[in-house]
Amino acid sequence: FMLLITHILIALSSLVFSTRAFIAPSTNKFRASYMLIAATLVSGTYLTLKNPAHLAQSCAVGIAYLATVTAITYFAERKFTRLQTEKPHIYARHK
């Protein structure tokens, strides 16, 4: 039960960090977002393997989650690249 709660909190945090990276992009926000996405996938895979009876539901939710955070992260990175080009003095890669 605690792993499920932890998994949900990690997934929600990754959505928040991906959204924050879109709103105000920075390399550190991308790193945090990637780590949280990976942690969500690892814990989700473990939960699915531990309880395969809910495999179809878990996969559907996992695919929807992954599609959402991938889209947010993709557009955030595009925005960051554009901002680096337009305002290199503000959006340096080391931020």
C-alpha positions as CSV (number, residue, x, y, z in Angstrom):
1,F,0.0,0.0,0.0
2,M,2.8,2.4,0.9
3,L,4.6,1.7,-2.4
4,L,1.3,2.6,-4.3
5,I,1.0,5.9,-2.4
6,T,4.7,6.6,-3.1
7,H,4.2,5.8,-6.8
8,I,1.2,8.1,-7.1
9,L,3.1,10.9,-5.3
10,I,6.1,10.5,-7.6
11,A,3.9,10.5,-10.7
12,L,2.1,13.6,-9.6
13,S,5.4,15.3,-8.8
14,S,6.7,14.4,-12.2
15,L,3.7,16.1,-13.8
16,V,4.3,19.2,-11.6
17,F,8.0,19.3,-12.5
18,S,7.3,18.8,-16.2
19,T,4.7,21.6,-16.1
20,R,7.2,23.8,-14.2
21,A,9.8,23.1,-16.8
22,F,7.4,24.2,-19.5
23,I,6.4,27.4,-17.7
24,A,9.9,28.4,-16.8
25,P,12.4,26.1,-18.5
26,S,15.8,25.3,-16.9
27,T,18.3,22.4,-17.1
28,N,17.8,21.6,-13.4
29,K,14.0,21.3,-13.9
30,F,14.5,19.0,-16.8
31,R,16.8,16.8,-14.8
32,A,14.4,16.6,-11.9
33,S,11.5,15.9,-14.3
34,Y,13.5,13.1,-16.0
35,M,14.4,11.5,-12.7
36,L,10.8,11.6,-11.5
37,I,9.6,10.1,-14.8
38,A,12.1,7.3,-14.5
39,A,11.2,6.7,-10.9
40,T,7.5,6.6,-11.8
41,L,8.1,4.0,-14.6
42,V,10.3,1.8,-12.3
43,S,7.8,1.9,-9.4
44,G,4.9,1.3,-11.8
45,T,6.6,-1.6,-13.5
46,Y,7.3,-3.1,-10.1
47,L,3.7,-2.6,-9.0
48,T,2.4,-4.2,-12.2
49,L,4.7,-7.2,-11.9
50,K,3.7,-7.6,-8.3
51,N,0.0,-7.6,-9.0
52,P,-0.5,-8.7,-12.6
53,A,-4.3,-9.0,-12.2
54,H,-4.6,-5.3,-12.9
55,L,-2.2,-5.4,-15.9
56,A,-4.6,-3.9,-18.5
57,Q,-5.7,-1.0,-16.3
58,S,-2.1,-0.3,-15.1
59,C,-0.8,-0.3,-18.7
60,A,-3.6,2.0,-19.9
61,V,-3.0,4.5,-17.1
62,G,0.8,4.2,-17.6
63,I,0.6,4.9,-21.3
64,A,-1.7,7.9,-20.7
65,Y,0.7,9.2,-18.0
66,L,3.8,8.6,-20.2
67,A,2.1,10.3,-23.2
68,T,1.2,13.3,-21.1
69,V,4.6,13.9,-19.5
70,T,6.4,13.2,-22.8
71,A,4.3,15.8,-24.6
72,I,4.8,18.4,-21.8
73,T,8.6,17.7,-21.7
74,Y,8.9,17.8,-25.5
75,F,7.2,21.2,-25.7
76,A,9.1,22.5,-22.7
77,E,12.4,21.5,-24.4
78,R,11.4,23.2,-27.6
79,K,10.5,26.3,-25.7
80,F,13.8,26.2,-23.8
81,T,15.8,25.8,-27.1
82,R,13.9,28.8,-28.6
83,L,14.5,30.9,-25.5
84,Q,18.2,30.0,-25.5
85,T,18.4,31.2,-29.1
86,E,16.4,34.4,-28.5
87,K,17.8,35.3,-25.1
88,P,21.1,33.5,-24.6
89,H,22.2,35.8,-21.8
90,I,19.2,34.8,-19.7
91,Y,18.8,31.1,-20.7
92,A,22.3,29.8,-20.6
93,R,22.5,26.0,-20.6
94,H,24.1,25.9,-17.2
95,K,21.0,27.2,-15.4
